[in-house]
Amino acid sequence: MFHVEEESSGGDGSEIDEEIAGDDSTTSLSRWVFDEKDDYEVNEDYDDDGYDDHNHAEMDSDDEDDNVEQRLIRTSPAVDSFDVDALEIPGTQKNEIEESGIGKKLILALQTLGVVFGDIGTSPLYTFSVMFRRSPINDKDDIIGALSLVIYTLILIPLVKYVHFVLWANDDGEGGTFALYSLICRHANVSLIPNQLPSDARISGFGLKVPSSELERSLIIKERLEASMALKKLLLILVLAGTAMVIADAVVTPAMSVMSAIGGLKVGVGAIEQDQVVVISVSFLVILFSVQKYGTSKLGLVLGPALLLWFFCLAGIGIYNLIKYDSSVFKAFNPAYIYFFFKRNSVNAWYALGGCVLCATGSEAMFADLSYFTVHSVQLTFILLVLPCLLLGYLGQAAYLSENFSDAGDAFFSSVPSSLFWPVFLISNIAALIASRAMTTATFTCIKQSIALGCFPRLKIIHTSKKFIGQIYIPVLNWFLLVVCLTVVCSTSNIFAIGNAYGIAELGIMMTTTILVTLIMLLIWQTNIIVVSLFAFVSLAVELIFFSSVCSSVADGSWIILVFATIMFLIMFVWNYGSKLKYETEVQKKLPMDLLRELGSNLGTIRAPGIGLLYNELAKGVPAIFGHFLTTLPAIHSMVIFVCIKYVPVPSVPQTERFLFRRVCPRSYHLFRCVARYGYKDVRKENHQAFEQILIESLEKFIRKEAQERALESDGDHNDTDSEDDMTLSRVLIAPNGSVYSLGVPLLAEHMELSNKRPVERRRASIDFGAGPSTALDVEQSLEKELSFIHKAKESGVVYLLGHGDIRATKDSWFLKKLVINYMYAFLRKNCRRGITNLSVPHSHLMQVGMTYMV
């Protein structure tokens, strides 16, 4: 049973945000077949509801020669009209930057400095200071050992792991924890919300290798993931925990960078106290978050040169100290000094690892901020500029400390020549402000991805660049991070406690990334098992050792960041859990088609002229909220279109291919189902008039295509049996579970059998419902009549029917479920943005009805 409540028209409907709509169908047995890149047509006229439905799509190859290129793809035993139309969407679209010239790439590399590398670039400000606070210097060899630790940490984590492996695990140019999860969801049905369409896999455009031991291993992993609900939940929990650490990192990064830079005042001005450093840091942080709204591209060009100057300062000061003090520190490149360091200092050396990991902070930003730039621009900038300057900077500090043990508490500013102190101090503060933005921009990207996957409440997203559509700004999140950051700075007034919290957040993200990339190597890349084992073992071993060190000092104050990360994890988990229950309930409550058939073409009420756009989350079936519209309103529109918004795993969907249509009932009902598809980088800012115009034009195109196919069938031109011999499945692949997979052509035998049955089914449906013209002339007259009906309905006006479905836990539910659904999830839904489209719709065109489901 469900409780119904009504809401008056109007309200806050003028600004409506985006939401994911999905499919209630379960994914059937997937098959891997060779796709022959040759011209062919797919004619499918199947409607799962049993009604007349016609769709037609063509897939044309770019190759015009006779050579056939084969690649292994996944296909499903059954295809419906949505899937065929979805084939019209191109697959992965190349980033325009990848094809740009050298000049544009150099400008992009400069922007990369100002956005991506600020975090790791300012690590010399505090790394040695935190390390030697945990493990005091006893002799020069301790400095060499600590330097050797820093050098090989930079080589193993940022260079080897991220630059050479992780960056390539991007999802069509998107980086971050949720990008990895999205990539896995595209290749295996592991999402807990059952909103996948079979067409999603086709649009993704992924290809797999020819049958091999790696493919067999990939199939085993895929089947086990899809069959185990426990593994699906574990994977989601891992992703949510990693995302919570990303958000926590966006809080602690500005605090650490700014406070360490402002702390240089205590070296230049002896009268400055720590309390004054905190006050100045707070003012700097307020300025920093206030300018975030101006966008990554604009600030990147402005701040990129400043950070370039900072890296040159690091290298120059390092070279100066090497020449003046001690050039023998180059022997730290010998990893044996790491062993000697631990042998001499034992437990203190282990504590020092918590400070050493700070030299690699910002590594995740290279991947998380990838949507703003390209893999090559990030790799090029890091290898040719960032890494050499960092190494020279650390070598110079070690050379200075070898003769000045007492200055280890503020190693960087103490090592700066006195004549250059104030210019370097100014540049370091600018660099710290830039660094503070690195994880903030990464967090914006990660939250946008999580919203698209239904794991975070919907927030207002502003696109700050018309040229680069991945560059975004989230106002609410920006100010929320500022408040939490100021709280951390004021409550934890020293960089050593903040540094420990910093290490916890960074290592949490790193370990999550390692596990997900390892799974991608096995499932998608099908990498050699030896390479996968080495990557996973070395990465996790190093990160777990570092993590054990930072966890030993949680009581020092870094527990605050763990509490914050836990709160963010709970928000995401509750939202995902509530969204899953809501979707499943709406699927169960959808109206049966028999009921609509019994009501007749008038739907048991009066059909008033006009078009009603009923927004809902179902890509298949009639939502229950429609029944409430029928019983609540005195009349319903002469034409009703069920519209659902759905994200597809491609960067952008062309405007001409935005909509997919299907006729829900016979033509006399004038009911249609429409899926409006958006890529995860699409900017949804259409004016409601433009949205309506494109939708109606797409509907007319669909009706014409439908009429053309009926005309062909009436002439007897629908015999597909001639090509049956060409579609014989000659080869098979035996999967690890014993299933047989076709290695022939994209069309499976089941498809051909189904196609042969469909003309008979359509004729039977036409007889049953009296909706099928028998001749080409009848088809033409029926087409003109229906198009005229649409035009008249459009002239009468378009009304947006908004159905708000909420859920409440039943009285006999567990207390914890009531707490989560009735209070936590209800609070999040009440305070998030509405989930339809971002259209400026006049209140007079809105009609809203609420419905509450008991779960």
C-alpha positions in Angstrom: 0.0 0.0 0.0 1.1 3.6 -0.5 0.0 6.9 0.9 -0.9 9.7 -1.5 -0.5 13.3 -0.8 -1.1 16.2 -3.1 0.8 19.4 -3.7 -0.4 22.5 -5.4 1.1 23.6 -8.7 3.9 26.1 -8.7 6.5 25.9 -6.0 10.1 25.8 -6.7 9.8 24.4 -10.2 11.5 27.2 -12.0 14.9 25.7 -11.4 15.0 22.0 -11.6 18.2 20.0 -11.5 19.3 16.7 -12.9 18.7 13.1 -11.8 19.4 9.7 -13.1 16.7 7.6 -14.6 17.1 3.9 -15.2 15.7 0.6 -16.2 14.0 -2.0 -14.1 14.9 -4.8 -16.3 17.4 -7.3 -15.2 20.5 -8.0 -17.2 20.3 -11.2 -19.1 23.2 -13.5 -20.1 25.9 -11.4 -21.7 27.8 -12.8 -24.7 31.1 -12.0 -26.3 31.1 -11.9 -30.1 33.4 -10.7 -32.8 32.2 -7.5 -34.2 32.9 -7.3 -38.0 33.3 -3.7 -39.0 31.2 -4.0 -42.1 28.0 -2.3 -43.2 24.9 -3.9 -41.8 21.5 -2.9 -40.7 19.6 -3.8 -37.6 15.8 -4.0 -37.9 14.1 -4.7 -34.6 10.4 -4.2 -33.9 10.0 -5.6 -30.5 8.2 -4.0 -27.6 8.4 -5.8 -24.2 4.9 -4.6 -23.4 3.4 -6.3 -26.4 2.4 -3.2 -28.3 3.2 -2.0 -31.8 6.6 -0.5 -31.8 9.0 0.2 -34.7 12.5 1.4 -34.7 15.3 1.3 -37.1 18.9 2.0 -36.8 22.0 1.8 -39.0 25.6 1.3 -38.0 28.0 2.3 -40.8 31.6 1.4 -40.9 34.3 4.0 -41.6 36.2 1.4 -43.6 35.1 1.1 -47.2 37.5 -1.6 -48.2 36.8 -5.3 -48.2 39.0 -6.1 -45.2 37.0 -7.0 -42.2 38.4 -5.9 -38.8 37.3 -8.1 -35.9 37.0 -7.1 -32.3 35.4 -8.9 -29.4 32.3 -7.1 -28.1 29.5 -7.9 -25.6 25.9 -8.4 -26.8 22.7 -9.6 -25.2 20.3 -12.3 -26.2 17.4 -9.9 -26.7 17.3 -6.4 -28.1 14.4 -3.9 -27.7 13.7 -0.7 -29.6 15.6 1.4 -27.1 18.8 -0.6 -27.6 18.6 -0.3 -31.4 18.1 3.5 -31.3 21.0 3.7 -28.8 23.3 2.4 -31.4 23.0 5.8 -33.2 25.0 7.4 -30.4 28.8 7.4 -31.1 31.0 5.8 -28.6 33.8 7.4 -26.8 34.5 10.9 -28.2 38.0 12.1 -28.3 39.0 15.1 -26.3 39.6 18.0 -28.6 42.8 18.8 -26.7 44.3 15.5 -27.7 44.3 16.6 -31.3 45.5 20.2 -30.6 48.8 21.7 -31.7 52.0 22.1 -29.8 51.2 25.6 -28.7 47.9 24.7 -27.2 49.5 21.8 -25.4 52.1 24.1 -23.9 49.4 26.5 -22.7 47.6 23.5 -21.3 50.8 22.3 -19.5 51.1 25.8 -17.9 47.5 25.5 -16.7 48.2 22.1 -15.4 50.9 23.6 -13.1 48.3 26.0 -11.6 45.7 23.4 -11.0 47.2 19.9 -10.6 50.7 20.2 -9.2 50.3 22.9 -6.6 49.8 20.4 -3.8 52.8 18.2 -4.5 54.8 21.3 -5.4 54.5 22.8 -2.0 55.4 19.6 -0.1 59.0 20.7 0.5 57.6 23.4 2.8 56.8 20.8 5.5 58.0 17.3 4.7 61.5 17.4 6.4 60.1 19.5 9.3 57.5 16.8 10.1 59.9 13.9 9.5 62.6 15.2 11.9 60.1 16.2 14.5 59.1 12.5 14.7 62.7 11.3 14.3 65.3 13.8 15.6 68.6 14.1 13.7 71.5 12.4 15.5 74.1 12.6 12.8 74.5 13.4 9.1 73.6 9.8 8.0 70.1 10.3 9.4 69.7 13.2 7.0 70.9 11.0 4.1 68.6 8.2 5.1 65.6 10.5 5.4 66.4 12.0 2.0 66.7 8.6 0.4 63.2 7.7 1.8 61.8 10.9 0.2 63.5 10.2 -3.2 62.2 6.7 -3.5 58.7 7.6 -2.2 58.6 10.2 -5.1 59.7 7.6 -7.6 57.4 4.8 -6.5 54.1 6.6 -5.8 53.8 9.7 -8.1 56.1 8.6 -10.9 55.6 4.8 -11.3 52.2 4.3 -9.8 50.3 7.4 -10.9 52.1 8.6 -14.0 52.7 5.2 -15.6 49.7 3.3 -14.5 46.8 5.1 -12.8 46.5 8.0 -15.3 45.6 5.5 -18.0 42.7 4.1 -16.0 40.6 7.2 -16.8 37.0 7.0 -17.8 36.9 8.8 -21.2 39.1 11.5 -19.7 37.5 11.6 -16.3 39.7 10.8 -13.3 39.1 10.0 -9.6 37.7 7.3 -7.5 34.2 7.4 -9.0 35.6 7.4 -12.5 37.3 4.1 -11.7 34.0 2.8 -10.3 32.1 4.0 -13.4 34.5 2.2 -15.6 34.0 -1.0 -13.7 30.2 -0.6 -13.8 30.4 -0.3 -17.6 32.1 -3.6 -18.0 30.3 -5.5 -15.3 26.8 -5.2 -13.8 28.0 -4.3 -10.2 25.8 -1.3 -9.5 23.4 -1.8 -6.7 20.8 0.5 -8.3 19.2 -1.5 -11.2 19.1 1.3 -13.7 21.2 -0.1 -16.5 19.9 -0.5 -20.0 21.4 -3.0 -22.4 22.2 -0.1 -24.7 24.6 1.4 -22.1 27.2 -1.3 -22.9 26.9 -0.6 -26.6 27.3 3.2 -26.2 30.3 2.8 -24.1 32.3 1.6 -27.1 34.6 -0.6 -25.2 36.4 -3.5 -26.9 38.1 -6.6 -25.5 41.0 -8.7 -26.8 40.7 -11.9 -28.7 40.1 -15.1 -26.7 43.1 -15.8 -24.4 43.9 -16.8 -20.9 43.5 -13.2 -19.9 40.0 -13.1 -21.4 39.1 -16.3 -19.6 40.3 -14.8 -16.3 38.4 -11.6 -17.1 35.2 -13.6 -17.6 35.6 -15.4 -14.3 36.0 -12.1 -12.4 33.1 -10.6 -14.2 30.8 -13.4 -13.5 31.8 -13.6 -9.8 31.3 -9.9 -9.3 27.9 -10.0 -11.0 26.7 -13.0 -9.1 27.8 -11.9 -5.6 25.8 -9.2 -3.9 28.3 -9.2 -1.1 31.1 -8.3 -3.5 29.0 -5.6 -5.1 28.3 -4.0 -1.7 32.0 -4.3 -0.7 33.0 -2.6 -3.9 30.6 0.2 -3.3 31.7 0.7 0.3 35.3 0.9 -0.8 34.4 3.5 -3.4 32.4 5.6 -0.9 35.2 5.4 1.7 37.7 6.5 -0.9 35.5 9.4 -2.0 35.0 10.4 1.7 38.8 10.6 2.0 38.9 12.8 -1.2 36.5 15.3 0.5 38.5 15.1 3.7 41.7 15.8 1.7 40.1 18.9 0.3 39.7 20.1 3.8 43.2 19.4 5.1 45.2 20.3 2.0 44.4 24.1 2.3 45.0 24.0 6.0 48.4 22.4 5.7 49.7 24.3 2.7 48.7 27.8 3.9 49.8 27.3 7.5 53.2 25.9 6.5 53.7 28.9 4.1 52.6 31.5 6.7 54.7 29.8 9.3 57.8 31.1 7.5 57.1 34.4 9.2 58.5 32.9 12.4 61.8 32.6 10.7 61.8 36.1 9.1 60.2 37.9 12.0 61.2 36.5 15.4 58.3 38.3 17.2 55.6 36.4 15.3 53.8 33.8 17.4 51.8 30.7 16.4 48.5 32.3 17.2 49.2 35.1 14.8 50.1 32.6 12.1 46.7 31.0 12.6 44.8 34.3 12.3 46.7 35.2 9.1 46.1 31.7 7.7 42.4 32.0 8.3 42.2 35.3 6.3 44.2 33.7 3.5 41.8 30.7 3.4 38.7 32.9 3.2 40.3 34.7 0.2 41.2 31.4 -1.4 37.7 29.9 -1.4 36.2 33.2 -2.4 38.0 33.2 -5.8 37.3 29.5 -6.5 34.1 30.5 -8.5 36.2 32.2 -11.2 37.0 28.9 -12.7 39.9 26.6 -13.2 40.8 27.7 -16.7 41.0 31.4 -15.8 42.9 30.9 -12.5 45.1 28.3 -14.1 46.4 30.7 -16.7 46.9 33.4 -14.0 48.4 31.2 -11.4 50.3 28.8 -13.7 53.2 31.3 -14.2 53.4 31.9 -10.5 53.8 28.2 -9.7 56.3 27.9 -12.6 58.3 30.6 -10.8 58.0 28.6 -7.5 59.4 25.4 -9.1 62.3 27.4 -10.5 62.9 28.8 -6.9 62.9 25.3 -5.5 65.5 24.2 -8.1 67.6 27.3 -7.8 67.7 27.3 -4.0 68.5 23.6 -4.1 71.4 24.0 -6.5 72.7 27.0 -4.3 72.7 24.9 -1.1 74.3 21.9 -2.9 77.2 24.1 -4.0 77.6 26.0 -0.7 77.1 23.2 1.8 77.4 19.6 0.9 77.1 18.0 -2.5 77.7 14.5 -1.1 74.0 14.2 -0.4 73.6 12.7 -3.9 74.6 9.4 -2.4 71.0 9.3 -1.0 70.1 7.8 -4.4 71.6 4.6 -3.0 68.6 2.8 -1.4 70.9 1.1 1.1 70.8 4.3 3.2 67.1 3.6 3.9 68.1 0.3 5.5 70.8 2.1 7.6 68.3 4.8 8.6 65.9 2.1 10.0 68.8 0.2 11.6 70.0 3.2 13.6 66.6 4.7 14.5 64.2 1.7 14.5 60.9 2.9 16.0 61.6 6.6 15.4 62.4 5.8 11.7 59.0 4.1 11.5 57.3 7.3 13.0 59.2 9.4 10.4 57.4 7.5 7.6 54.3 9.5 8.6 56.1 12.7 7.6 57.8 11.1 4.5 54.5 10.3 2.9 53.8 14.1 2.7 56.2 14.4 -0.1 53.8 12.4 -2.3 50.7 14.3 -1.3 49.0 15.6 -4.4 49.7 12.5 -6.3 45.9 11.7 -6.4 45.3 15.2 -7.7 47.1 14.3 -10.9 44.4 11.7 -11.5 41.4 13.3 -9.9 41.9 16.6 -11.9 42.4 14.7 -15.1 39.0 15.8 -16.5 40.4 19.4 -16.6 43.4 18.4 -18.8 44.9 15.4 -20.6 47.0 12.4 -19.7 49.9 13.6 -21.9 49.9 17.1 -20.5 50.0 15.9 -16.9 52.7 13.3 -17.7 54.8 15.7 -19.6 54.7 18.4 -16.9 55.5 16.0 -14.1 58.4 14.2 -15.7 60.1 17.2 -17.3 59.5 19.9 -14.7 57.9 19.0 -11.4 59.9 15.9 -10.4 63.4 17.4 -11.2 62.6 20.6 -9.3 61.3 18.6 -6.3 64.4 16.4 -6.2 66.7 19.4 -6.4 64.7 21.2 -3.7 64.9 18.2 -1.3 68.6 17.7 -2.1 69.3 21.3 -1.3 67.5 21.2 2.0 69.4 18.0 3.0 72.7 19.7 2.1 71.8 22.7 4.3 70.7 20.5 7.2 73.9 18.5 7.1 75.6 21.5 8.6 72.6 23.0 10.5 70.9 20.3 12.6 69.1 22.7 14.8 67.1 24.2 11.9 65.3 21.0 11.1 62.0 22.3 12.7 61.6 24.7 9.7 64.0 23.2 7.1 62.8 25.0 4.0 62.7 28.7 5.1 65.9 28.3 7.1 67.7 27.0 4.0 66.7 30.1 1.9 69.5 32.6 1.5 68.8 35.7 3.6 68.9 38.1 0.7 66.1 36.1 -1.1 64.0 35.3 2.0 61.1 37.8 1.4 60.7 37.2 -2.3 60.7 33.5 -1.7 58.3 33.9 1.2 55.9 35.8 -1.1 56.2 33.2 -3.9 55.7 30.3 -1.4 52.5 31.8 -0.1 51.2 32.3 -3.6 52.1 28.7 -4.4 50.4 27.5 -1.1 47.2 29.3 -2.2 47.4 27.5 -5.6 48.1 24.2 -3.9 45.1 24.6 -1.7 42.9 24.6 -4.8 44.3 21.3 -6.1 42.2 18.9 -4.1 39.3 21.3 -4.1 38.9 21.1 -7.8 39.5 17.4 -7.6 36.7 17.1 -5.1 34.3 19.1 -7.4 35.0 16.5 -10.1 34.5 13.6 -7.8 31.3 14.9 -6.4 29.9 15.5 -9.9 30.7 11.9 -10.8 29.1 10.5 -7.7 25.9 12.5 -8.3 25.6 11.0 -11.8 26.0 7.5 -10.3 23.3 8.2 -7.6 25.7 8.2 -4.7 25.5 11.8 -3.5 22.6 14.3 -3.1 22.1 16.6 -6.1 23.8 19.9 -5.8 24.0 23.0 -8.1 26.9 22.6 -10.5 28.3 25.6 -12.4 30.4 25.1 -15.5 33.1 27.7 -15.5 34.4 27.1 -19.0 32.6 27.0 -22.3 35.6 25.6 -24.0 36.5 22.8 -21.5 33.3 21.2 -20.3 34.9 19.3 -17.5 35.7 22.4 -15.5 33.1 23.0 -12.8 32.4 24.8 -9.6 30.0 23.6 -6.8 29.1 26.6 -4.6 27.5 24.8 -1.7 30.4 22.4 -1.4 32.9 25.2 -1.7 31.6 27.1 1.3 31.1 23.9 3.3 34.7 22.9 2.8 35.8 26.4 3.9 33.8 26.2 7.2 35.3 22.7 8.0 38.8 23.9 7.0 38.6 26.9 9.3 37.4 24.6 12.1 40.4 22.3 11.6 42.9 25.2 11.5 41.5 26.8 14.7 41.2 23.6 16.6 44.5 22.1 15.5 47.0 25.0 15.6 50.2 23.2 14.5 51.2 21.7 11.2 52.4 18.5 12.8 49.0 17.3 13.8 47.5 18.5 10.6 50.3 16.8 8.7 49.3 13.5 10.3 45.6 14.0 9.3 46.9 14.9 5.8 48.7 11.6 5.6 45.7 9.6 6.7 43.5 11.2 4.0 46.0 10.8 1.2 46.8 7.2 2.0 43.1 6.3 2.3 42.7 7.6 -1.3 45.8 5.9 -2.5 44.9 2.4 -1.2 41.4 2.7 -2.7 42.9 3.7 -6.1 45.3 0.8 -6.0 42.5 -1.8 -5.4 40.3 -0.3 -8.1 43.1 0.0 -10.7 44.1 -3.6 -9.9 40.5 -4.7 -10.6 40.5 -2.7 -13.9 43.8 -4.4 -14.9 42.2 -7.8 -14.4 38.7 -7.1 -15.7 39.1 -4.6 -18.5 42.8 -4.2 -19.5 43.4 -8.0 -19.2 47.0 -7.3 -18.2 49.5 -10.1 -17.6 49.0 -11.5 -14.2 52.7 -11.0 -13.3 52.4 -7.2 -14.0 49.2 -7.0 -12.1 50.7 -8.8 -9.1 53.7 -6.6 -9.0 51.7 -3.4 -9.2 49.2 -4.5 -6.5 51.8 -6.0 -4.1 54.3 -3.1 -4.3 51.7 -0.4 -4.1 49.7 -1.8 -1.3 52.8 -2.9 0.7 54.3 0.6 0.5 51.0 2.3 1.3 50.1 0.0 4.2 53.5 0.6 5.8 53.0 4.3 5.6 49.4 4.0 6.8 50.6 2.0 9.9 52.8 5.0 10.8 50.2 7.7 10.5 47.6 5.7 12.4 50.0 5.5 15.4 49.5 9.2 15.9 45.7 9.5 15.5 45.3 10.7 19.1 47.4 13.8 18.4 44.4 15.5 16.8 44.2 13.9 13.4 41.1 12.1 14.6 39.1 15.1 13.6 39.6 14.4 9.9 38.5 10.7 10.4 35.3 11.9 12.0 34.6 14.2 9.1 35.3 11.5 6.5 33.0 9.1 8.4 30.2 11.7 8.3 30.7 12.2 4.5 30.7 8.4 4.0 27.4 8.1 5.9 25.8 10.8 3.8 26.7 9.0 0.6 25.8 5.6 1.9 22.4 6.8 3.1 21.7 8.5 -0.2 22.6 5.5 -2.3 20.6 3.1 0.0 17.5 5.4 -0.1 17.8 5.9 -3.8 18.0 2.1 -4.4 14.9 1.4 -2.2 13.0 4.2 -3.9 13.8 3.0 -7.4 13.0 -0.6 -6.6 9.6 0.4 -5.1 8.7 2.5 -8.1 9.4 -0.5 -10.3 7.2 -2.7 -8.2 4.3 -0.1 -8.1 4.3 0.7 -11.8 0.9 0.5 -13.5 0.1 -2.8 -15.3 -0.5 -2.5 -19.0 -3.7 -4.5 -18.7 -5.1 -1.7 -16.6 -4.5 0.9 -19.3 -6.0 -1.4 -21.9 -9.2 -1.8 -19.9 -9.5 2.0 -19.4 -9.5 2.5 -23.1 -8.0 5.4 -25.2 -9.6 8.0 -23.0 -7.9 6.5 -20.0 -11.1 6.6 -18.0 -11.2 10.4 -17.9 -11.5 13.4 -20.2 -8.6 14.1 -22.7 -8.0 17.8 -22.9 -6.0 19.4 -25.8 -2.4 19.8 -25.1 0.8 17.8 -24.3 1.7 16.6 -20.8 5.4 15.8 -20.1 5.4 13.5 -17.1 8.8 13.3 -15.6 9.7 10.0 -13.9 12.7 7.8 -13.2 11.5 4.7 -15.1 12.9 4.0 -18.6 10.4 1.1 -19.0 6.8 0.8 -17.7 4.2 3.4 -16.7 5.0 5.0 -13.3 2.4 4.7 -10.5 2.3 8.5 -10.2 0.4 8.6 -13.6 -2.4 6.7 -12.0 -2.6 9.3 -9.3 -2.7 12.0 -12.0 -5.7 10.2 -13.6 -7.6 10.0 -10.3 -6.7 13.5 -9.0 -7.1 15.7 -12.1 -10.4 16.3 -13.8 -8.8 15.7 -17.2 -5.6 14.5 -18.7 -3.8 15.9 -21.8 -4.6 14.5 -25.2 -1.0 13.5 -25.6 1.2 12.3 -22.7 4.9 11.7 -22.9 6.7 9.9 -20.0 10.1 11.5 -19.9 13.0 10.2 -17.9 16.5 11.7 -17.7 19.3 9.2 -18.1 23.1 9.6 -18.1 24.9 7.4 -20.6 28.6 6.5 -20.3 29.8 8.7 -23.1 31.2 12.3 -22.7 28.5 14.0 -24.8 25.3 13.1 -26.6 24.6 15.1 -29.8 21.5 17.2 -29.6 20.0 15.5 -32.6 20.3 12.1 -30.8 19.2 13.3 -27.4 15.8 11.5 -27.3 14.7 7.9 -27.6 11.0 7.2 -28.1 8.6 4.3 -27.8 4.9 4.0 -28.2 3.5 2.8 -24.9 0.0 1.8 -26.1 -1.8 1.7 -29.5 -1.8 4.9 -31.5 -5.3 6.0 -30.4 -4.0 6.4 -26.8 -1.3 8.9 -27.8 1.0 7.8 -25.0 4.8 7.8 -25.6 7.8 6.9 -23.5 10.9 9.1 -24.0 14.4 8.7 -22.6 16.4 11.9 -22.7 20.0 10.9 -22.7 22.9 13.1 -21.5 26.6 12.4 -21.3 28.4 13.0 -18.0 30.0 16.1 -19.4 27.0 17.6 -21.0 25.9 21.0 -19.8 22.1 20.8 -19.2 21.1 24.4 -19.7 18.4 24.3 -22.3 15.6 26.8 -22.3 12.3 25.0 -21.8 11.0 26.3 -25.2 14.1 24.9 -27.0 13.8 21.6 -25.0 10.1 21.2 -26.1 10.9 22.0 -29.7 13.7 19.5 -29.9 11.5 16.9 -28.2 8.6 17.4 -30.5 10.8 17.3 -33.6 12.4 14.0 -32.4 8.9 12.6 -31.7 7.8 13.4 -35.3 11.0 11.8 -36.6 10.2 8.7 -34.6 6.6 8.5 -35.9 7.8 9.0 -39.6 10.3 6.2 -39.2 7.6 4.0 -37.7 5.3 4.7 -40.6 8.0 3.9 -43.2 8.6 0.5 -41.6 4.9 -0.3 -41.6 4.7 0.7 -45.3 7.6 -1.6 -46.1 5.9 -4.4 -44.2 2.6 -3.9 -46.0 4.5 -4.3 -49.4 6.0 -7.5 -48.2 9.6 -6.1 -48.1 10.3 -7.4 -44.6 11.7 -10.8 -45.5 15.0 -11.2 -43.6 15.4 -14.9 -44.2 17.6 -14.5 -47.2 20.6 -13.4 -45.1 20.2 -16.2 -42.7 23.0 -18.3 -44.3 25.3 -15.3 -43.9 24.6 -15.1 -40.2 25.4 -18.7 -39.4 27.3 -18.9 -36.1 30.4 -20.9 -37.0 32.5 -20.5 -33.9 31.9 -20.6 -30.2 33.8 -19.7 -27.0 33.4 -21.9 -23.9 33.4 -19.6 -20.9 34.9 -20.6 -17.5 31.4 -21.4 -16.1 30.6 -23.7 -19.1 28.4 -21.1 -20.9 28.7 -21.1 -24.7 29.5 -17.7 -26.3 29.2 -17.0 -30.0 32.3 -15.9 -31.9 30.5 -15.3 -35.2 28.8 -12.0 -36.0 27.0 -9.4 -33.9 23.5 -10.8 -34.6 22.9 -13.9 -32.6 20.7 -16.7 -33.6 18.1 -15.7 -31.0 17.8 -12.3 -32.7 17.1 -13.9 -36.1 14.4 -16.2 -34.6 12.9 -13.3 -32.8 12.9 -11.1 -35.9 11.1 -13.9 -37.9 8.4 -14.0 -35.2 7.8 -10.2 -34.9 5.9 -9.5 -38.1 3.3 -12.1 -37.0 3.2 -10.6 -33.5 2.7 -7.1 -34.9 -0.1 -8.2 -37.2 -1.7 -10.0 -34.3 -1.4 -6.8 -32.2 -2.9 -4.7 -35.0 -5.9 -7.0 -35.2 -6.3 -7.0 -31.4 -6.1 -3.2 -31.0 -7.4 -2.1 -34.3 -4.3 0.2 -34.8 -2.5 -1.3 -37.9 -3.2 0.1 -41.4 -3.2 -2.6 -44.0 -1.9 -0.7 -47.0 0.7 1.9 -47.8 -2.0 4.4 -48.5 -3.6 3.8 -45.1 -0.2 4.2 -43.5 0.3 7.5 -45.2 -3.1 8.8 -44.1 -2.5 7.6 -40.6 0.8 9.4 -40.5 -0.6 12.7 -41.6 -3.5 12.4 -39.2 -1.1 11.7 -36.3 1.3 14.5 -37.1 -1.6 16.9 -37.4 -2.8 15.8 -34.0 0.6 16.5 -32.5 0.8 20.0 -34.0 -2.7 20.8 -32.6 -1.7 19.5 -29.2 1.5 21.5 -29.3 -0.4 24.7 -30.1 -2.7 24.1 -27.1 0.3 24.2 -24.8 2.9 22.0 -23.0 2.5 21.3 -19.3 5.2 19.7 -17.1 3.7 17.1 -14.8 6.1 16.6 -11.9 5.5 13.6 -9.8 7.5 13.6 -6.5 7.9 10.2 -5.1 9.0 9.8 -1.5 9.5 6.8 0.7 8.8 6.0 4.3 9.7 3.0 6.3 6.7 0.8 7.4 5.8 0.6 11.1 7.1 -2.9 11.5 10.6 -2.0 10.1 13.7 -2.1 12.2 14.6 1.0 14.2 17.7 1.6 12.2 15.9 1.5 8.9 13.3 4.0 10.2 16.1 6.3 11.3 17.9 6.1 7.9 14.8 6.4 5.7 12.4 8.6 7.7 14.9 11.1 9.0 18.4 10.9 7.3 17.3 10.2 3.8 14.2 12.4 4.0 16.4 15.3 5.3 18.8 14.9 2.3 16.0 14.7 -0.2 14.3 17.8 1.3 17.5 19.9 1.0 18.9 18.7 -2.3 17.9 20.1 -5.7 15.0 18.7 -7.6 15.7 15.9 -9.9 14.3 16.7 -13.4 16.0 19.1 -15.8 17.6 22.5 -15.4 14.9 24.4 -17.3 13.4 27.8 -16.6 9.8 26.7 -16.7 7.1 29.2 -15.8 5.0 28.3 -12.8 1.8 28.4 -15.0 3.2 25.4 -17.0 3.9 23.3 -13.9 1.7 20.7 -12.2 3.0 18.8 -9.2 1.7 15.7 -7.4 3.4 14.0 -4.5 3.2 10.3 -3.7 4.7 8.5 -0.7 5.7 4.8 -0.9 5.9 2.6 2.2 9.0 0.4 2.1 
